[in-house]
């Protein structure tokens, strides 16, 4: 089972690409280390306060993939440096 998720975030504290990338790099690195996911920024690379991230989980069962992705989303939304504008998931 392959579960794909996209999330768009607004980073109000970022006033430059350097500040944005500091927040982004930290969260992507921690997400990859903490959870069994692949992650990348897929849109808004040159916009200061927005980012769109993609996450992919490969699992032997649908339930395990959903549980792991829910934990990833909860972790991402717990960061006070940004706010989640939208997210969606799909099975591949």
GIBEL-V254235 format. One record per run of one state. SS is the DSSP state (@ for helix, = for strand, . for the rest). FROM is the first residue (numbers start at 1). LEN is the number of residues. If there is no record, write none. Layout:
ss=SS from=FROM len=LEN
ss=SS from=FROM len=LEN
This chain:
ss=. from=1 len=1
ss== from=2 len=9
ss=. from=11 len=6
ss=@ from=17 len=18
ss=. from=35 len=3
ss== from=38 len=6
ss=. from=44 len=6
ss== from=50 len=9
ss=. from=59 len=3
ss=@ from=62 len=16
ss=. from=78 len=5
ss== from=83 len=9
ss=. from=92 len=1
